Amino acid sequence: MTILAKTTHPLIQRVATKTVNQTLGLSGDAIITIEAVAPADKEPAYLIWLAEYPTPNAAKAAYDRCKATTRPASSSRELHPTVLEPKGSRLAGVWTEQPGTAPPLLKTLHDALPK
């Protein structure tokens, strides 16, 4: 996430990278892929992500940390996280501008993951 903090994409700049690193356990063994999505309708853009861990236990631990630390964004600039239960060694989530919103694409991604 250090590299992401230096990117110029406006949504990525709003992700609290230090908190995300700690919560998701991005210590070098996990791989995270992030995509900015601009919906076709008038909804705001969001970031969808998929993290892959070396083991299912590591994914579950990251999920547990996410659920334990999920709270409203600490500033209006931060994005609100939503994370779904892991499937095997993979964990999927989104960062949105509005709290409690999970775009349908997140469920589609989650459903497509192998167990």
C-alpha contacts under 8 A as a table, 3 or more apart, distances in Angstrom:
res1	aa1	res2	aa2	distance
1	M	4	L	4.93
1	M	5	A	6.36
1	M	17	T	5.86
1	M	18	K	7.82
1	M	20	V	7.87
1	M	21	N	6.58
1	M	26	L	7.83
2	T	5	A	5.27
2	T	6	K	7.06
2	T	17	T	7.10
3	I	6	K	5.46
3	I	7	T	6.90
4	L	7	T	5.16
4	L	12	I	6.68
4	L	13	Q	7.62
4	L	17	T	7.82
5	A	12	I	7.10
5	A	13	Q	6.04
5	A	17	T	6.56
6	K	13	Q	7.72
7	T	12	I	7.06
7	T	13	Q	6.93
8	T	12	I	7.58
8	T	13	Q	6.88
9	H	12	I	5.46
9	H	13	Q	6.35
10	P	13	Q	5.24
10	P	14	R	6.74
11	L	14	R	5.23
11	L	15	V	6.99
11	L	36	A	7.59
11	L	46	Y	7.32
11	L	47	L	7.23
11	L	79	L	7.93
12	I	15	V	5.41
12	I	47	L	7.77
13	Q	16	A	7.98
14	R	77	R	5.75
14	R	78	E	4.92
14	R	79	L	6.13
15	V	20	V	7.72
15	V	78	E	5.83
15	V	79	L	5.99
15	V	95	W	7.79
16	A	19	T	5.57
16	A	20	V	6.15
16	A	78	E	6.64
17	T	20	V	4.95
17	T	21	N	5.99
18	K	21	N	5.18
18	K	22	Q	6.43
19	T	22	Q	5.26
19	T	23	T	5.99
20	V	23	T	5.07
20	V	24	L	5.72
20	V	25	G	7.88
20	V	26	L	7.95
21	N	24	L	5.52
21	N	25	G	5.66
21	N	26	L	4.97
21	N	27	S	7.39
22	Q	25	G	5.11
22	Q	26	L	6.74
23	T	26	L	7.97
23	T	62	A	6.31
23	T	65	R	5.55
23	T	66	C	5.75
23	T	69	T	7.58
24	L	62	A	4.91
24	L	63	Y	7.42
24	L	65	R	7.24
24	L	66	C	6.93
25	G	30	A	7.49
25	G	62	A	6.11
26	L	29	D	6.94
26	L	30	A	5.61
26	L	31	I	7.54
27	S	30	A	6.77
28	G	31	I	7.46
29	D	53	Y	6.59
29	D	54	P	6.40
30	A	51	A	6.63
30	A	52	E	5.52
30	A	53	Y	4.52
30	A	54	P	6.51
31	I	51	A	5.49
31	I	52	E	5.18
31	I	53	Y	6.66
32	I	49	W	6.82
32	I	50	L	5.62
32	I	51	A	4.16
32	I	52	E	6.38
33	T	49	W	5.49
33	T	50	L	5.34
33	T	51	A	6.38
34	I	47	L	6.55
34	I	48	I	5.79
34	I	49	W	4.33
34	I	50	L	6.67
35	E	47	L	5.58
35	E	48	I	5.43
35	E	49	W	6.32
36	A	45	A	7.00
36	A	46	Y	5.80
36	A	47	L	4.48
36	A	48	I	6.49
37	V	45	A	5.49
37	V	46	Y	5.39
37	V	47	L	6.01
37	V	48	I	7.16
38	A	44	P	6.96
38	A	45	A	4.41
38	A	46	Y	6.78
39	P	42	K	7.24
39	P	43	E	6.20
39	P	44	P	6.98
39	P	45	A	6.11
40	A	43	E	7.76
44	P	97	E	7.29
45	A	96	T	7.51
46	Y	94	V	7.04
46	Y	95	W	5.98
46	Y	96	T	4.95
46	Y	97	E	7.09
47	L	94	V	5.45
47	L	95	W	5.14
47	L	96	T	6.63
48	I	92	A	7.65
48	I	93	G	5.92
48	I	94	V	4.28
48	I	95	W	6.52
48	I	106	L	6.99
49	W	92	A	5.73
49	W	93	G	5.42
49	W	94	V	5.92
50	L	90	R	6.89
50	L	91	L	5.76
50	L	92	A	4.46
50	L	93	G	6.59
51	A	90	R	5.65
51	A	91	L	5.18
51	A	92	A	6.33
52	E	59	A	7.35
52	E	89	S	5.73
52	E	90	R	4.53
52	E	91	L	6.51
53	Y	56	P	6.98
53	Y	58	A	6.01
53	Y	59	A	5.67
53	Y	89	S	5.18
53	Y	90	R	6.28
54	P	58	A	6.81
54	P	89	S	6.60
55	T	58	A	5.28
55	T	59	A	6.63
55	T	88	G	7.58
55	T	89	S	5.19
56	P	59	A	5.08
56	P	60	K	6.19
56	P	86	P	7.82
56	P	87	K	7.67
56	P	88	G	4.81
56	P	89	S	3.95
56	P	90	R	7.33
57	N	60	K	5.02
57	N	61	A	6.10
57	N	89	S	7.34
58	A	61	A	5.07
58	A	62	A	6.26
58	A	89	S	7.16
59	A	62	A	5.13
59	A	63	Y	6.20
59	A	86	P	6.16
59	A	88	G	7.43
59	A	89	S	5.26
59	A	90	R	6.10
59	A	91	L	6.14
60	K	63	Y	4.97
60	K	64	D	6.12
60	K	85	E	7.70
60	K	86	P	6.15
60	K	89	S	7.89
61	A	64	D	5.07
61	A	65	R	6.24
62	A	65	R	5.08
62	A	66	C	6.16
63	Y	66	C	5.00
63	Y	67	K	6.22
63	Y	83	V	7.30
63	Y	84	L	7.74
63	Y	85	E	6.55
63	Y	86	P	6.79
63	Y	91	L	7.19
64	D	67	K	5.19
64	D	68	A	6.10
65	R	68	A	5.06
65	R	69	T	6.09
66	C	69	T	5.31
66	C	70	T	5.72
66	C	83	V	7.22
67	K	70	T	5.25
67	K	83	V	7.81
70	T	81	P	7.11
72	P	80	H	6.57
72	P	99	P	7.04
73	A	76	S	6.94
73	A	78	E	5.49
73	A	79	L	6.28
73	A	80	H	5.66
74	S	78	E	6.76
75	S	78	E	5.53
76	S	79	L	7.80
78	E	97	E	7.73
79	L	95	W	5.40
79	L	96	T	5.29
79	L	97	E	5.12
79	L	98	Q	7.60
80	H	95	W	5.18
80	H	96	T	5.15
80	H	97	E	6.02
80	H	98	Q	6.50
80	H	99	P	5.39
80	H	100	G	7.66
81	P	93	G	7.13
81	P	94	V	5.75
81	P	95	W	4.50
81	P	96	T	6.55
81	P	99	P	7.66
82	T	93	G	5.39
82	T	94	V	5.32
82	T	95	W	6.41
82	T	100	G	7.18
82	T	101	T	7.59
82	T	102	A	6.61
83	V	91	L	7.50
83	V	92	A	5.97
83	V	93	G	4.08
83	V	94	V	6.56
84	L	91	L	6.91
84	L	92	A	5.92
84	L	93	G	6.04
84	L	110	H	7.53
85	E	91	L	6.76
85	E	92	A	7.75
86	P	89	S	6.82
86	P	90	R	5.53
86	P	91	L	4.52
86	P	92	A	7.05
87	K	90	R	5.35
87	K	91	L	6.52
87	K	110	H	7.75
87	K	113	L	6.69
87	K	114	P	6.81
87	K	115	K	5.10
88	G	114	P	7.27
88	G	115	K	5.08
90	R	113	L	7.67
92	A	106	L	7.28
92	A	109	L	7.58
92	A	110	H	6.45
93	G	106	L	6.61
94	V	102	A	6.99
94	V	106	L	7.05
96	T	99	P	6.93
96	T	101	T	6.90
96	T	102	A	7.72
98	Q	101	T	6.07
102	A	106	L	6.64
103	P	106	L	5.78
103	P	107	K	7.61
104	P	107	K	5.43
104	P	108	T	6.39
105	L	108	T	4.91
105	L	109	L	6.08
106	L	109	L	5.13
106	L	110	H	6.11
107	K	110	H	4.95
107	K	111	D	5.94
108	T	111	D	5.19
108	T	112	A	6.26
109	L	112	A	5.20
109	L	113	L	6.57
110	H	113	L	5.43
